[in-house]
């Protein structure tokens, strides 16, 4: 039986409240076969247990593995030629992205995630053209990448059955396009779409073949309200209940989506989901920038979770989610990096700092995010947006040994006042360079800064080499179509928000 004693100058066990974090000084975690057996003082555990190895030292910080609760791809959209635009227009630029090997692409971002302390990822895959067999192949390759590197994975293929171009029926939009564009646009749509029933067949096949493998779970992902018909949303709820899997759904990411929801159902998107029976602890709403006060109350009352994607919201001009209102109402919020963080990478430590500082409203009231609150978002609350909610996110007996070790000197050198709380020091000052060892299920997948299962340099060079080839005919065609269709997408949204009030973040927050 494999066992280890994970030692640290400080062991951050769990967050008890937004102002209280449980930290053991000169502590340790004893794990056996990937399960935490005991947490306590190092001298006590060292005397009591005979581990196969000791990991860490009196110069490390030991903490739960971080959870990226909203992730899509490897190479960033910017790397693939899509500059930051407003969300609805940005999607048109994404049409022109190159075809990238899904296995290598997944590993590219997985390396970055692990190096920033992420042990579990919520991978939401999309933008793979049919037929069903091709989508299944891409999904299998993405899953295999996480298995090979050793990360813990919650996988979903995003379900979308309508409004793929803009916030109206595909046929209605395409028929208004010029004759030299319309046939090409319709062909692209048909290639990307699969029948609704095939989406659920895909889920069932993936669930059957991967859900019970080590470190892999498969769940459901409605794309967004405007991308999903009521029929598909109802079926998603039925499958979620039948297979007892959670759902993760983009919602109210932009003001345009808020207006669409009102036009579609005469009420808010959140109320509409509630009317369909989708709200509850098994549903996570990605983004949630434009929730109303009533929406927030509904989320709190039903136990619905929210994933805050701060970098993405800023980069795509979506707005700033009312995180302080979420916290005040008791909504459980996780953190996601989405496509890429503010530095165009997958640095969870940086994302935590952004969340901490983005919501510091003027004034002296103690309503702004705390370091404990943000740390909990990136650990325990993130865990509960996945099927692993009861197993990861804290360091306690019976939990899975997903643990990261950081060099304390990297955080505290050359000086740190002794009265600075450990959690403050970690959230404010921790950098990826200080992440030395990452354990998933007790296994070191990163040890002393080096990956143990794969050679990072070789994998990234293989990815680079695969893209040093000329664009294919299909890639060139998509780029040209993207340029042609862009002004028509923009024209569709001209005046879409007329009559709407554009409130600033502070105005919105004061109302909450």
Phi, psi and omega per residue, in radians:
X1 nan 2.180 -3.111
X2 -1.387 2.289 -3.141
X3 -2.467 2.752 3.086
X4 -2.664 2.663 3.028
X5 -1.907 2.009 -3.080
X6 -1.735 1.969 -2.971
X7 -1.883 2.580 3.080
X8 -2.683 2.708 2.988
X9 -1.043 -0.651 3.042
X10 -2.363 2.431 3.002
X11 -2.050 1.988 3.089
X12 -1.529 1.907 -3.021
X13 -1.496 -0.931 -3.083
X14 -2.921 2.882 3.063
X15 -1.741 2.200 3.133
X16 -1.574 -0.568 3.120
X17 -2.790 3.106 -3.106
X18 -1.168 -0.186 3.123
X19 -2.145 0.098 -3.060
X20 -2.419 2.153 3.094
X21 -2.173 2.321 3.138
X22 -1.410 2.010 -3.129
X23 -2.235 2.300 3.084
X24 -1.845 2.096 3.099
X25 -1.417 2.422 -3.035
X26 0.877 0.958 -3.051
X27 -1.859 -3.103 3.132
X28 -2.807 2.793 3.071
X29 -2.186 2.202 3.059
X30 -1.817 2.166 3.127
X31 -2.185 2.582 3.081
X32 -2.358 2.235 3.140
X33 0.914 0.641 3.046
X34 1.496 0.033 3.129
X35 -2.015 2.351 3.116
X36 -1.259 2.161 -3.138
X37 -1.648 -0.726 -3.071
X38 -2.732 2.563 3.059
X39 -2.258 2.325 -3.127
X40 -3.133 -2.771 3.108
X41 -1.206 2.479 -3.092
X42 -1.039 -0.800 -3.076
X43 -1.091 -0.598 3.128
X44 -1.230 -0.795 -3.108
X45 -1.250 -0.595 3.117
X46 -1.147 -0.605 3.128
X47 -1.337 -0.475 -3.027
X48 -1.561 -0.583 -3.007
X49 -2.026 2.684 3.059
X50 -2.064 1.434 -3.059
X51 -1.280 2.768 3.040
X52 -1.202 -0.528 3.094
X53 -2.693 2.759 3.034
X54 -1.926 2.241 -3.138
X55 -2.019 2.378 -3.134
X56 1.555 -2.989 -3.073
X57 -2.852 -3.052 3.091
X58 -1.295 0.064 3.130
X59 -1.992 0.346 -3.119
X60 -2.095 2.777 2.934
X61 -1.902 2.258 3.142
X62 -1.903 2.306 -3.095
X63 -2.650 2.869 3.094
X64 -1.112 2.606 3.045
X65 -1.084 2.542 -3.129
X66 -1.464 2.750 -3.115
X67 -2.125 2.104 2.983
X68 -1.587 1.845 -2.951
X69 -1.522 0.103 -3.131
X70 -2.795 1.824 -3.044
X71 -2.497 2.590 -3.101
X72 -2.158 -1.076 -2.892
X73 -2.347 3.077 3.133
X74 -1.588 -1.463 3.046
X75 -0.973 2.340 -3.048
X76 -1.282 2.764 3.076
X77 -0.945 -0.681 3.118
X78 -1.095 -0.735 3.097
X79 -1.066 -0.530 -3.113
X80 -1.626 0.174 3.004
X81 1.683 0.188 3.139
X82 -1.868 1.770 3.129
X83 -1.220 2.821 3.120
X84 -1.177 2.110 3.081
X85 -2.342 3.078 2.983
X86 -1.049 2.579 -2.937
X87 -0.886 -0.848 -3.035
X88 -1.142 -0.585 3.113
X89 -1.445 -0.563 3.140
X90 -1.041 -0.594 -3.130
X91 -1.119 -0.541 3.105
X92 -1.153 -0.683 3.094
X93 -1.164 -0.541 3.137
X94 -1.151 -0.402 3.117
X95 -1.019 -0.482 -3.023
X96 -1.541 0.052 -3.081
X97 -1.082 2.559 3.123
X98 -1.218 2.802 3.021
X99 -1.407 2.105 -3.078
X100 -2.062 2.426 3.093
X101 -0.977 2.067 -3.029
X102 -1.130 -0.545 3.130
X103 -1.202 -0.885 -3.117
X104 -1.181 -0.677 -3.135
X105 -1.089 -0.756 3.124
X106 -1.106 -0.740 3.138
X107 -1.129 -0.616 -3.114
X108 -0.969 -0.857 3.130
X109 -1.347 -0.508 3.119
X110 -1.089 -0.684 3.071
X111 -0.994 -0.830 -3.116
X112 -1.136 -0.705 -3.136
X113 -1.084 -0.849 -3.114
X114 -1.098 -0.706 -3.134
X115 -1.150 -0.308 3.058
X116 -1.797 0.244 3.019
X117 1.623 0.161 3.141
X118 -1.454 2.210 3.107
X119 -1.891 -0.396 -3.128
X120 -2.254 2.413 -3.124
X121 -2.280 2.428 2.998
X122 -1.677 1.748 -3.055
X123 -1.655 2.013 -3.126
X124 -1.902 1.799 -3.017
X125 -1.671 2.445 3.103
X126 -2.671 -2.999 3.038
X127 1.026 0.630 2.984
X128 -1.975 2.109 -3.112
X129 -1.248 2.658 3.076
X130 -1.198 3.103 0.189
X131 -1.362 -3.109 -3.055
X132 -0.980 -0.686 -3.108
X133 -1.094 -0.650 3.130
X134 -1.179 -0.713 3.124
X135 -1.145 -0.739 3.107
X136 -1.076 -0.695 3.126
X137 -1.096 -0.760 3.119
X138 -1.133 -0.706 3.109
X139 -1.100 -0.763 -3.141
X140 -1.088 -0.666 3.130
X141 -1.197 -0.673 3.088
X142 -1.127 -0.772 3.117
X143 -1.095 -0.754 3.135
X144 -1.052 -0.624 3.136
X145 -1.076 -0.807 3.123
X146 -1.153 -0.653 3.100
X147 -1.097 -0.737 -3.097
X148 -1.177 -0.640 -3.113
X149 -1.465 -0.387 3.041
X150 1.786 0.119 3.134
X151 -1.284 2.816 3.015
X152 -1.595 2.312 -2.973
X153 -2.220 2.350 2.851
X154 -1.998 2.006 -2.998
X155 -1.914 2.428 2.991
X156 -2.472 2.509 2.912
X157 -1.750 2.165 -3.028
X158 -1.185 2.228 3.137
X159 -1.598 2.224 3.133
X160 -2.463 2.185 -3.108
X161 -2.274 0.236 3.088
X162 -2.873 2.932 2.971
X163 0.894 0.854 -3.013
X164 -1.297 -0.460 3.132
X165 -1.600 -0.952 -3.090
X166 -2.426 -3.065 -3.090
X167 -1.447 0.932 3.001
X168 -2.785 2.994 -3.118
X169 -1.002 2.443 -3.078
X170 -1.002 -0.805 -3.098
X171 -1.085 -0.673 -3.133
X172 -1.140 -0.678 3.134
X173 -1.259 -0.795 -3.059
X174 -1.121 -0.654 -3.075
X175 -1.181 -0.287 3.100
X176 -1.599 -0.088 3.114
X177 -1.304 2.701 3.081
X178 -1.024 2.657 -3.080
X179 -1.032 -0.447 -3.129
X180 -1.448 -0.120 -3.138
X181 -1.963 -0.660 -2.992
X182 -0.931 -0.860 -3.123
X183 -1.073 -0.678 3.130
X184 -1.150 -0.723 3.133
X185 -1.106 -0.757 -3.139
X186 -1.144 -0.657 3.106
X187 -1.098 -0.723 3.114
X188 -1.111 -0.736 3.119
X189 -1.064 -0.792 -3.104
X190 -1.152 -0.585 3.109
X191 -1.208 -0.603 -3.075
X192 -1.411 -0.484 -3.009
X193 -1.520 2.551 2.940
X194 -2.233 2.650 3.141
X195 -0.972 2.645 -3.125
X196 -0.960 -0.744 -3.120
X197 -1.096 -0.578 3.124
X198 -1.172 -0.540 3.079
X199 -1.048 -0.740 -3.128
X200 -1.335 -0.547 3.024
X201 -1.113 -0.676 3.089
X202 -1.085 -0.824 3.110
X203 -1.008 -0.798 -3.091
X204 -1.127 -0.695 3.117
X205 -1.144 -0.781 3.132
X206 -1.141 -0.722 3.136
X207 -1.099 -0.759 -3.131
X208 -1.140 -0.719 -2.996
X209 -1.546 -0.379 -3.023
X210 -2.218 -0.363 -2.913
X211 -1.076 -0.501 -3.082
X212 -1.834 0.190 3.022
X213 -1.339 2.760 -3.119
X214 -1.039 2.218 3.044
X215 1.195 0.350 3.100
X216 -2.289 2.288 2.979
X217 -2.340 2.602 -3.125
X218 -2.058 2.245 3.098
X219 -2.289 -2.929 -3.028
X220 -1.971 2.634 -3.113
X221 -2.488 1.607 2.953
X222 -1.086 2.372 -3.030
X223 -1.138 -0.946 -3.120
X224 -3.100 2.894 -3.113
X225 -1.062 -0.756 -3.093
X226 -1.256 -0.335 3.128
X227 -1.629 -0.115 -3.063
X228 -2.168 2.264 3.032
X229 -1.274 2.838 3.067
X230 -1.065 -0.597 3.104
X231 -1.061 -0.794 -3.116
X232 -1.197 -0.654 3.129
X233 -1.128 -0.708 3.109
X234 -1.134 -0.728 3.115
X235 -1.158 -0.659 3.107
X236 -1.057 -0.738 3.101
X237 -1.106 -0.716 3.133
X238 -1.094 -0.758 3.139
X239 -1.226 -0.630 3.087
X240 -1.055 -0.772 3.124
X241 -1.200 -0.735 -3.089
X242 -1.108 -0.775 -3.069
X243 -1.697 -0.023 3.111
X244 0.961 0.890 3.110
X245 -2.137 2.565 3.097
X246 -1.338 2.983 3.098
X247 -2.188 2.578 3.069
X248 -2.245 2.112 -2.986
X249 -2.273 2.181 2.948
X250 -1.061 2.421 3.105
X251 -2.776 2.394 3.052
X252 0.864 0.806 3.105
X253 -1.299 -0.584 -3.098
X254 -2.267 2.860 3.088
X255 -1.121 -0.520 3.120
X256 -1.113 -0.647 3.112
X257 -1.191 -0.596 3.105
X258 -1.128 -0.771 3.130
X259 -1.151 -0.720 3.119
X260 -1.016 -0.764 -3.095
X261 -1.042 -0.742 -3.137
X262 -1.127 -0.715 -3.133
X263 -1.208 -0.563 -3.076
X264 -1.296 -0.832 -2.974
X265 -2.149 -0.062 -3.130
X266 1.362 0.115 3.129
X267 -2.512 -2.984 3.139
X268 -1.409 2.809 3.115
X269 -1.067 -0.699 -3.124
X270 -1.165 -0.746 3.109
X271 -1.098 -0.673 3.138
X272 -1.119 -0.741 3.086
X273 -1.104 -0.663 3.109
X274 -1.116 -0.734 3.121
X275 -1.088 -0.530 3.117
X276 -1.489 -0.087 3.085
X277 1.514 0.293 -3.057
X278 -1.523 -0.453 -3.062
X279 -1.157 2.609 3.125
X280 2.617 3.082 -3.087
X281 -1.063 -0.345 -3.134
X282 -1.513 0.031 3.125
X283 -2.033 2.235 3.007
X284 -1.951 2.293 3.104
X285 -1.722 2.012 3.123
X286 -1.391 2.264 3.118
X287 1.511 -1.415 3.122
X288 1.085 0.576 -3.064
X289 -1.157 -0.657 -2.956
X290 -1.896 0.561 3.032
X291 -1.191 2.468 3.033
X292 -1.472 3.018 3.077
X293 -1.038 -0.721 3.115
X294 -1.133 -0.647 3.089
X295 -1.073 -0.765 -3.122
X296 -1.111 -0.719 3.094
X297 -1.067 -0.737 3.127
X298 -1.091 -0.758 3.121
X299 -1.056 -0.762 -3.135
X300 -1.146 -0.778 -3.095
X301 -1.128 -0.618 -3.071
X302 -1.612 -0.156 -3.097
X303 1.383 0.241 3.112
X304 -1.157 2.438 -3.083
X305 -1.735 2.793 3.106
X306 -2.250 2.436 3.035
X307 -1.888 2.088 -3.085
X308 -1.577 2.077 -3.137
X309 -1.980 1.321 -2.955
X310 -1.089 -0.838 -3.099
X311 -1.065 -0.853 -3.119
X312 -1.047 -0.748 -3.136
X313 -1.055 -0.656 3.129
X314 -1.276 -0.784 -3.041
X315 -1.167 -0.593 -3.086
X316 -1.761 0.288 3.031
X317 1.026 0.582 -3.106
X318 -1.455 -0.432 -3.111
X319 2.073 -3.001 -3.117
X320 -2.071 2.083 -3.108
X321 -1.144 2.544 -3.127
X322 -1.375 1.171 -3.058
X323 -1.022 -0.712 -3.109
X324 -1.124 -0.582 3.065
X325 -1.220 -0.670 3.062
X326 -1.007 -0.841 -3.100
X327 -1.104 -0.756 -3.116
X328 -1.065 -0.649 -3.109
X329 -1.458 -0.174 3.134
X330 1.542 0.310 3.078
X331 -1.290 2.347 3.116
X332 -1.458 2.164 -3.021
X333 -2.105 2.353 3.067
X334 -1.871 3.118 3.115
X335 -2.136 2.364 3.037
X336 -2.264 2.564 3.105
X337 -1.585 -0.309 3.124
X338 1.100 -2.429 -3.083
X339 -1.124 -0.804 -3.140
X340 -2.903 2.671 -3.114
X341 -1.385 -3.050 -3.069
X342 -1.089 -0.435 3.099
X343 -1.716 0.282 -3.131
X344 1.022 0.703 3.055
X345 -2.515 -2.960 3.137
X346 -2.067 1.194 -3.096
X347 -1.837 1.753 -3.086
X348 -1.194 -0.550 3.119
X349 -1.132 -0.724 3.084
X350 -1.142 -0.701 -3.129
X351 -1.108 -0.666 3.100
X352 -1.084 -0.727 3.119
X353 -1.154 -0.664 3.104
X354 -1.072 -0.809 3.125
X355 -1.065 -0.729 -3.130
X356 -1.043 -0.732 -2.995
X357 -1.674 -0.381 -3.073
X358 -1.164 -0.467 -2.994
X359 -1.909 0.437 3.125
X360 -1.507 1.479 -3.102
X361 -1.182 2.630 3.070
X362 -1.060 2.574 3.126
X363 2.193 -3.139 -3.067
X364 -2.031 -0.030 3.126
X365 -1.248 2.562 -3.098
X366 -1.489 1.187 -3.115
X367 -2.063 -0.109 -3.076
X368 -1.395 2.823 -3.126
X369 -1.044 2.549 3.050
X370 -1.863 2.852 3.120
X371 -1.119 -0.655 3.110
X372 -1.106 -0.758 3.137
X373 -1.058 -0.804 -3.109
X374 -1.178 -0.695 3.112
X375 -1.086 -0.704 3.117
X376 -1.147 -0.646 3.074
X377 -1.026 -0.687 -3.063
X378 -1.478 -0.077 -3.118
X379 -2.190 -1.543 -3.023
X380 -1.099 -0.813 -3.128
X381 -1.198 -0.613 3.041
X382 -1.098 -0.699 -3.141
X383 -1.000 -0.663 -3.065
X384 -1.372 -0.039 2.967
X385 -1.523 -0.034 3.141
X386 -2.076 2.999 3.072
X387 -1.248 -0.050 -3.104
X388 -1.669 0.240 -2.952
X389 -0.891 -0.658 -3.094
X390 -1.524 -0.065 -3.005
X391 -1.922 -0.403 -3.043
X392 -2.296 3.100 3.031
X393 1.789 -0.335 3.066
X394 -2.457 2.844 3.067
X395 -1.833 1.669 -3.124
X396 -2.492 2.682 3.083
X397 -0.978 2.370 -3.132
X398 1.644 -0.323 3.104
X399 -1.414 2.813 3.104
X400 -1.305 2.493 -3.050
X401 -1.439 1.184 2.979
X402 -1.687 1.861 -2.906
X403 -2.417 2.483 3.007
X404 -2.103 2.576 3.107
X405 -2.108 2.223 3.122
X406 -2.061 2.610 3.124
X407 -1.330 2.049 -3.106
X408 -1.138 -0.603 3.123
X409 -1.078 -0.640 3.127
X410 -1.068 -0.529 3.135
X411 -1.498 -0.733 -2.936
X412 -1.734 -0.280 -3.090
X413 -1.373 2.474 0.086
X414 -1.501 -0.197 -3.137
X415 -2.798 2.485 3.009
X416 -2.594 2.117 -3.138
X417 -0.987 2.398 -3.021
X418 -1.105 -0.445 -3.089
X419 -1.477 0.026 3.067
X420 -1.281 2.120 -3.138
X421 -1.029 2.537 -3.112
X422 -1.019 -0.745 -3.102
X423 -1.127 -0.616 3.077
X424 -1.119 -0.788 -3.126
X425 -1.078 -0.740 -3.102
X426 -1.168 -0.883 -3.063
X427 -1.182 -0.639 -3.118
X428 -1.398 -0.577 -2.896
X429 -2.100 -0.212 -3.100
X430 -1.170 2.395 3.114
X431 -2.223 2.813 -3.115
X432 -1.047 -0.533 -3.141
X433 -1.092 -0.369 -3.128
X434 -1.570 -0.137 3.110
X435 -1.368 1.948 -3.049
X436 -1.777 -0.736 -3.066
X437 -2.384 2.395 3.125
X438 -2.231 2.151 3.112
X439 -1.893 2.351 3.002
X440 -2.197 2.074 -3.063
X441 1.032 0.584 3.129
X442 1.438 -0.145 -3.131
X443 -1.633 2.316 3.098
X444 -1.392 1.822 3.086
X445 -1.590 -0.281 2.952
X446 -2.330 2.119 -3.117
X447 -2.254 2.146 -3.121
X448 0.924 0.694 3.073
X449 1.410 0.058 -3.119
X450 -2.084 2.398 3.097
X451 -1.259 2.426 -3.021
X452 -1.647 -0.388 -3.058
X453 -1.761 -0.584 -3.058
X454 -2.297 2.724 3.062
X455 -1.630 1.911 -3.059
X456 -1.032 -0.825 -3.073
X457 -1.061 -0.725 -3.133
X458 -1.158 -0.721 -3.119
X459 -1.129 -0.799 -3.102
X460 -1.185 -0.618 3.079
X461 -1.164 -0.655 3.087
X462 -1.095 -0.713 3.086
X463 -1.102 -0.794 -3.140
X464 -1.065 -0.763 -3.128
X465 -1.097 -0.625 -3.119
X466 -1.171 -0.332 -3.109
X467 -1.848 0.091 3.088
X468 -1.547 0.463 -3.131
X469 -1.971 2.717 3.125
X470 -1.072 2.718 3.077
X471 -1.059 2.452 3.069
X472 -1.292 2.926 3.106
X473 -1.053 -0.684 3.131
X474 -1.158 -0.696 3.118
X475 -1.149 -0.743 3.094
X476 -1.083 -0.701 -3.121
X477 -1.112 -0.761 3.137
X478 -1.132 -0.680 3.104
X479 -1.081 -0.778 3.140
X480 -1.136 -0.724 3.134
X481 -1.139 -0.669 3.121
X482 -1.044 -0.752 3.127
X483 -1.140 -0.728 -3.108
X484 -1.183 -0.689 -3.008
X485 -1.489 -0.322 -3.061
X486 -0.933 -0.911 -3.105
X487 -1.094 -0.458 3.132
X488 -1.323 -0.595 3.033
X489 -1.147 -0.771 3.134
X490 -1.079 -0.718 3.138
X491 -1.085 -0.636 3.134
X492 -1.026 -0.673 -3.064
X493 -1.557 -0.091 3.082
X494 -1.068 2.151 -3.130
X495 1.409 0.011 -3.079
X496 -1.076 -0.572 -3.098
X497 -1.728 0.167 -3.132
X498 -0.970 2.339 3.130
X499 1.524 -0.100 3.132
X500 -1.566 2.600 3.109
X501 -1.584 2.151 3.100
X502 -1.631 1.600 -3.118
X503 -1.485 2.519 3.067
X504 -1.298 2.914 3.126
X505 -1.025 -0.773 -3.068
X506 -1.193 -0.616 3.086
X507 -1.131 -0.758 3.132
X508 -1.095 -0.772 -3.071
X509 -1.155 -0.656 -3.127
X510 -1.138 -0.558 3.123
X511 -1.242 -0.523 -3.129
X512 -1.395 nan nan
